């Protein structure tokens, strides 16, 4: 949603957001296409390039519909991934500057290696059958 709203004027944010949420919110199949076409016809004149990119990415954005309905809400959010990037920024911010690109690569690698070791034997409650 953030990527979509980056290309929209502030005065249109709320309306565009509601329209985009109508595409992914609690509807499936042909209703998704209908919702997208309504959204497209409403915003084509003002945000044609944004709609072109959205149309190109629509199959991937809506791939969660092929999974069990009980997982849809959890799969539409990116909280798990966002938390990782927040942690990377938190750890890198005190370092201020780096000698070269390789030093940045080593630090980012070590942070994600730590995540991998932590998650290796831990199931995420978001993605278990009990969810």
Secondary structure, 3 states (H helix, E strand, C coil): CHHHHCCCCHHHHHHHHHHHHHHHCCCCCHHHHHHHHHHHHHHCCCCHHHHHHHHHHHHHHCHHHHCCHHHHHHHHCCHHHHHHHHHHHHHHHCCCCCCCHHHHHHHHHHHHHHHHHHHCCCCCHHHCCCC
